[in-house]
């Protein structure tokens, strides 16, 4: 009989003492029992000799980080699991030679390398050495509709201007022009465009159609009018802000302008203090690297203007819309309902995050080489980052979450992603769980995609349309596209939007091989309460406004009153949340995302120089948000 023990041990001395304590237990005594000991740490081989009852068997093959141990003087085998160290418990104890034959490197590729946590799963670990983790094909029967949000009928998007909100013609000052240079990929630039309109309103200035970033990581040469319907953008906002396509000439010559940068989360007062004096003197100001340069906390009128821009004025061009609609239609032809998954698992993304995914020395070298591109990155602790929920979940982990939430193998999934690290091997577990796997490349021909394929922003726009139209949207990251779509889906009816509670799920994934599927699925559903896109999951004012546009979400009091007037059923009924139903919980870690230095900033220019002017007074921007987050720099 073979007993496979896999563990994470960081120190050779600890490995020796731990393994000795495990195998010295009188619970395992049988002359026919051999142990195959492996560690997940490629730097730490397991001990070659333990002493006492167990010794290394040199006749059996062992890899550099594994060893076979044979019992020398054992008596009998009792049906109890081996002793478990409280400090470093073994990840699994399975009487299965085929599992023991796997190299620790290949096993680590499928399971995260961090030590598992003890999870109360209702399984008596002292009664059996094998725990069956069998993932069913069916999503099971849950007491909720997996394709809709329960309370969505009582809330709706509302962004119309109030009577008190003055028209642009009455407040726009002559010879006062604001130019904007956006930053990042498509969705990061979208936040900049939205905030640029509001900034122009604050300054009572005419806005020149913003310039898109053509020099960043994405290297897309597209102009504004090649991505968005510029005429609609100008006309739909005519009552709010005067917008022109290009800067007029002064006496037949181009205007000279002052280029400057404002701090992130700059408030109304910040714009009045820092930008307005320059604008009054120079008449034309260009704000560079304009992303997240406007505070989340503005008066309601300006917040509603933000929503009018983001959800109504910014429309993609006809060619992009038509192709996007075609992709949605083809998904609907295959299934009435479908899930859209925004999967960020590119090599650059993983390298920048500093997270480790069990790929051994190969992964460490490959991602380490990519990480050197950013000279100012500090050294990270991969285990700590994952414990804090800062590492993108793997495709397999996302698949397991969806199955636990009730989505069976017959569900169709649209995946929006870039290059996946590990390629098909990394995607294989997800495709095994959901074989109806689609992308824009599988739904459309090369000829159809040809006008878009050379432009990252146009391809991203196609993914945006399909994800927006999907019945359920899922993401493994907290990037710009994920945030904007979360806010957009709230505004347009609270369509289910699954944001994994990575901080809690981390422990669960670590321990899943010691659990039954039923226990695992139950805990996933419990941890995901408050992370499913239901109304009021997040308190108004928390997080990024683009993600939680609370000022633009209104309650349908009439519909709610009608519901509340119905006779209530006592006990288990519609007014009592069932065990597997979503429960609104303000448990989201929106304000706990990773923050990083702005790697694209070669200098802080005016922002640093001007900051001294405000020392000793209240800050006119949100200092806690001065640094961009991981996704602000690298991704969309």
N, C-alpha and C positions, 0 to 999 in steps of 0.2 A: 504493500500500500504506500502511496505517495501523499505527503502532506505539503502543500505549497504555502509558504509564508512570505508575503511581500510587505515591505515596510520602508519608510523613509527614515534613514539614520544619518545624521550629519557628521558624526564623529566616530572614528574607528573604535575608540575605547568604549563609547556608549554602545556601539554595535556589538562588541564582545559581551559586555555585561547584560545588555538587553536579551540577546539571543540565548546566552547561558541561562538567564532567569526563566525564559520561556521554555526551553527544552529540558531544564532540570525538574520541571513539574512532574510529580508522580502520576499525573493524569494520563500521560502518554507513555505506555510501556508495552512495546511489542517488538520482537526481533525482526519482524518483516517491515517495520515502518522506517522510511527514509524521509528526511526533510530536505526541501529545496529552498534555500534561503536567498532572497534577492533584496537589493535596495534600489530605490528610485534615484539615488544620488550618484551620478556617473563618476563623481570625484571620490567616492567612498566605497571601496570593495568590502564585502562582508568578511567577518573573521574566518580564518582558515582552520582554526582549532578552538574548541570550546572548553575541553577538559571534562572530566567526569564521565557521564554516560554516553556523550555524543562525540564523534570524531569525523573529520573530513574524509570523504571517500575519494581517493585520487583516481580510481578506476572509472569514475563517471565524469562525463563532460561537464564543464562549468565555464561560464563566460567570465570576463574580468570583474564584473560586479555581481556575481552569483556563485554559489557553491552548494554541492550536495553534502549532507551530513547523514551519517548512518548510526543507528542505535546499536550500542555494543552489548549491553547487559539488561535489556528490557524484559518485562514479564508479560504484561497483558495490556490490551488497548481498551480503555474505558470510553464510553460514549459521551465524553464531555469535550468542549473546545479547549484549546491550550490556554495556559495562564496569559493574561493580558497585562502588559505594563501600563500603569496609569499615565506615564509620561509620553511614551511613544508606542501606542497600540499598533499591532499589525493591521495592514489594510484588509487582508483577507486570509482566511484559512480554509482551503478548499481541497477536498480529497479528489483531485482530478489531474491525472498525469498530463493531459493536453494543455492545461493552463500552466503547469509547471514547466512545460517544454518551451514556453514563450520566453524570448529574451526580455530582460527588464526594460530595455529601450523600447521595444515594440509595445509592451504593456503600458509603459509610461506615456506613449503617444496617445493612448486611448483614455488614460486617467490622469488627472492632474497630480503633480508631484507632491503637493503639500500634504501634511499628515491629516488623516481623517478625524472628524470629530465624532464624539459619541452622540447618537441620535436615538431618542426613545421611540422605537417603532413597533412596540408590541411583540417583538420576537424574542424568545428566550435564548440568548446567545450561549447560555451554559448548557443547553439541551441538544444542540445540533451543530455540527461543524460546517454544514452547508446551508447557505441562505439563498433561496431562489429569487433572482431578480429577472423576471421574464416580462418583457415589454409586450403588451397585447397589441393586436392590429386595430382593435376597436377603441374608440375614445371613451366607451362606457356610457352609462345613462346618468346624466346630471340633472339636478332640479333647476336648470336655468337654460335659457336660449343662448347657445354659444355664438350666435351670429348677430346679436344686438345688445345694446346697453339697457338695463332694466328701467332706469328713470329718465331716459333721453327725451321722452315725450313732454316733459315738464320744463324743458329749457330750450332756448333758441338764441341764435346769434343776432345781436342788435347793435348797429354801428351808425345809424343815421345821426346827422348833426342836429343839435338843439337849435331853437330859434335864436338863442343868445350867441351862437357861434357865428361871428361876423364873416361876411363874404370876402373872398380874396381881393376883389376890386376895391373894397373900402379900406383895406389895411396895407396892401403892398406898396412899398415906397419906391420911387423912381431911382434909377442908377444904383441899385443895390442888388447884386447878383451873387448867388451861391453856387459854386461848382463842387462836385463830389467825385472823388476817386475811390471806388470800392475796393474790397480786398477779399481774396480767397476764392473758393469754388462757387458754384451756382447759388446754393442756398445761403451761404454766408453773405454773398453779395445781395441776395434778396433782402436780408435783414438790414443791410446798409442802405439800400434803395428806399425801403419803408421808412427808416428813421431819417433819411435825408429830406423827405417831404415834410416831416414834422419839424425838423431843424429849420427849414426855410420858413415855415409858418411862424416859429418862435422869433425869428429875426426879421419878419415882415419883408422877406426878400423874394426875388424871382429865382426859381430853381432852374438851372440848366440840366437837361437830361443827364443823369449820372454816367460816368465812364466805367466800364467793366474792367476788372483786373485781367490783364493779358500776359503778365509776367510771373505769376505765382507758380506754385507746384503744378497746377493744372495746365498751364501753357495753352490756353484756349484763346484764339484770336477773334472770337465773336464780339460784335458790338451789341449795344442795347437793342437796337432795332432788329437784330437777327435772332434774338431770344424772346423779347417781349413786344407786344403790339403797342408801339410808341404813340400812335394817334389816339388809341383808346385810353392809354395812360394819361395823356395830357387833357383830353376832353372830360374824362370821368372825374377828374380832380379840379376842374376849372373853378368851381365855387370855393374851393379850400385853399389852393396855392396856385399862383401863376407859374406855369412851366413852359420853357422854350427849348427847342431842339439844339440850338447852338448860341454861343455868346455873340451879341451884335457888335458891330465895329464902332469905334469912337472916332469921328472925323475921318472915316475911311481907313483907319488903322485898327488892328486888333487891340483889345484892352490888355494892359499888363495886369497881372494878378499876384496876390500874395498867397503862397502855399503854406499851410500850417496844419497842425494836428491837435485835436482836443483829447482829453483823458477819456478813458472808457467810462461809461455810465454818467456822462456829462448831463447835469440838470439844466432846467430853464435858466436858472441864475448863472450857471457855468457858461452857457452860450452868451448871455448878456454881458458877463464880465470879461470873457476871453475873446470872443469872436466879433461881437458888435462894434467895439471901438475900432478894430482893424477894418471892418467892413465900411464904417462911416468915413474912414480916412482914405481907403484904397478903392472902395466901391465894388471890387471883385475879390472874393476870397475862395480859394480851393482848399477843402478839407481832405487830407490824404489818409490812406488806410482806414477808410470809414466803415468800420464794422463794430457793432456794439458800442457805439460812441454816444448813445442816448440813454438816459436813466430809465429804469423800469418804473419809476414812480413819477408820474406826471398827472396833471389834472384830467378829469374824465373826458373833457372835450378833445384834448390832444390824443388820449388813448384811443378814443373812437376813430379819430382820423387815422391812426396807425392801422386799425382794422380795415378801414375803407381802402387804404392803399394795398395792404397785404392780401386781403380776401376778395377784393372786387376790381381794383384798378390794374393790378399786375396780372395780365393775361398773356399766355404764350402766343407766339405767332401762329397763323393758320396752319402752316406745314407741320409744326410741332404738335399742335392740338389734334390735327387729323390723324397723324401717325399714332399718337397716344391713345386716341379713341379707338383706333383700329385694334391696338393691342388689348384694350379692355374688352372690346367686343369678342375677340378671339378667346379670351379667358372665359367669358360668359357662355360661349358656345360649348365649352368643355364642361362647365359646371355652373349651377345657379349661384352658388356662393364660392368665394375663394379668399385665400389669405395672401397678403403681400408681405414679404420678409425683406427688410433692409439689412443686409448682412455686410458688416465692415470687418474684414479679416484679411486685408492686404498686408504684404510684407512690411511696407512703410509704416502702416498703422500699428502693427504689433511691435516693430522695432522702436517706434517712438514711445509707445506705452511702457516699454520696459518689462512687460509681463512674460512669463515663461509658460510654455504649453506642452512640456514633456517630450520634446523632440531631441533631447540629449545634446551631445557636443555639436552636432550638425546645426541644430537650431541656434545654439548659443553663438556659434561662429558667424552664421549667415545674418542673423538679425543684429548681432553686435557690429558687423561691418557696416550695415545700413545706418545704424544709430550714430556712427561717427560723423555722419554728415552734419549733425547739429552739435556744434562744438560747445555750446553752453548748457547742454543737458546734464543734470546731476545724476549720480548713480542711484538707482532705485532698488527697492527690496521687492522682488516679484511676489513673494508670499504675502507680504503686508498689503501690496496693491490689490491682490485678489481678495484678501479678507475684507478690504474696505470697499469692495464692489467696483473697483476702477479698471478692471480688465474686461475687454469684450468677451462675451460668451462664445464658445465654439459652436459650429453648426450642429454637432451632435447634441449639445446641451439645449440648444433652442428646440430641436426636434423633440427631446424628452419633455420639455416644458409644455409644448403644444399638445403632446399626447396626454399628459397628465391633466390638461385643462379641457379635455374632451374631444380633441380633433383626431379622428381616425385616419387610417392609411388611405382611405378613399378620397380624402380632401385634396383639392388642387392648390398648389402653392406657386406664387410668382416670386422669384428671387431677384432683387435689385442689388448688384454687387459689382465690385471691381475684380481685380486678380486675387484669387484666394490663395493664401499661403498653404502650400502642400497640395494644391490642385484637387484633382478628383479623389485622391486618397482622403483628404480632409472632408470633402463633401459626401463621401460614400455613406457614412452613418445616417446623415440627414435624408439622403435619397432612399435609403433602405426603409426608413420610417415613413417617408412620404414620396412614393414613386412617381406621383403625378407632379413632376417638378418642371417648372417653366421659367424661361428668361426671355427677354426681348429678342435674343438671337435665335431661340427655338421657335418663337411665335411668328417671326417675320423673316423674309429672305434677305440675303446680302444686298440685293438690288434695292429693296425697300428701305434699308437702313443706311444706304450709301450717302445720302445727303447729310446724315447726322454723325456717322461713325468716326469721322476725323475730328470731331469737336466734343470734348468732354462735357461741356455745359449742355449741349443739345441732347446728348445721350442721357445725361442726368435728368433733364426735363421730361423725357419719355418715362423714365422710372418714376419720377414724381407724380405724373398723371395716373399711372396704374396704381401706385401705392395709395394715392388720394381716393381713387374710386373703389378700392378693395373693400370687402365687407369687414375684414379684420386686418389691422396693420400691426406688425411685430418688428421689433428692432433689438439688436444686441449691443447697442451703443447709445451714447447720449450726445450725438453730434448734431450739426445744424439741421440736416434734413429730418432727423428724428424729432427734434424740437418743433420745427415749423409745422410738420405734419400733425404732431400731437395737438398743437394749438388750433390748427385748421380743422381737424376732425372734431374737436370740441365745439368750435364755432358753428360748423355745419351739421349739428345733430348728435354730437357725442357718439360717433361711430366707434366700436371697440378698438382700442389702441393698447396693445400689451407692451408694457415696459418692464422687463424682468427685474425683480427685486434682488439684484446680484449680491448684495451684501449678505443676505440670509441664505440665498440659494447656494452660495459658495460652500457652506458647511454640508449642505444636503448632497451636493454632487460628490464631495469628498468621501461621504459615507454610504453612497448608494449601494455598493456591492455588499454591504452588510445588512441590507434591508430587503423587504419584499417590495414588489412593485406597488401594491396597494398602499403600503405605508408611505412610500416615496410620493406617489401621486397625491395623496391626502395632504401631505405637507406642502407640496408645490401650490396646491389650491389655497391653502391657508396663508402662505407667504405672499401670494399674489393679490390678496385682497387689498384694495387701495392702489393697485397698479394696473388696472384694466380699462381705463378711459371712462369710468363712470362720472357723472356730474358731481361736483363738489369734492372730488378726491383730494384736491389741493386747496388750501385756504387761499382766498383772494389776496393778490399782492405778493404771493411767494413765487420764487423762481423767475426765470426769464419771461417777460411779457409775451414774447412770440410763442412760448410754450403754454402759458397759462393766461390767455387774454380775458381775465375775469371782468374787466370793465365793459366788455362787449358781449357778455353772456347774461341774458335776462331770463327771469322765471315766468313761466306761464301760470300765473296765479289762479286763473279761471279753471284751467285743467286740473291743477293741484287741489283746488277747493272741491271740485266735482269728485275727485278720487277720495278725498278725506271725508266727504259726506256719505260715502257708501257704508253700509253696515260692516263692522270689522269682525273677522272671525277670530275667536280666541284659540290659542294653541298654535299648531302648525298650520299656517295658511299663507296667503299672499302678503300679509302685513308682518309676517315673521320670517326673517331670513333663514333659509334652509342651510344645512351644514355646508353644502358645496356652492352656495350662492355667493356672489361678490358682496362684500360688506364695505361701505365707504369708510376709509381710514386715512387720516392725514398722516401717513407714515412715509411719505416719499422723501428721499434724500436728495431733493433737487438742489439744495444749496451746499451739498457736500461733494460736488464733482471735483476732479483733479484740476489744479491750476498750474500753469507753466509760464515761463518767461516768453515774451514775444520774440521768437527766433527770427522773424523777418525784419524786426526793427534794427536798423543799423545805428540809429541814434534816436533819442527821444525829442530832439529838436526843441520846438517851441514849448511843448508840454512841460519839459523839465525846467526850462528857463522861466516859464510863466508861473510855475508852481510856487516859486519863492514869493510871488506877489500876494499869495493868500495865506502865508504862514501866520499863525496867531489868530486866524479867523476860522469860522466854520467852513469845512470843505464844501465845494460846490459840485462835487461828484462823489460817486460811491467808491471810496478808497478800497473797500474789501474786494471790489470786482475789477481792480485796475489791471490785473494780469488776465490774459486770455486763457481759455481752457484748451485742453488737448485738441478737440475737434476744430476749434477756431483757427488753428494754425494749419493743420494737416489735411483736414478732410471736409467732406460734405455728407 
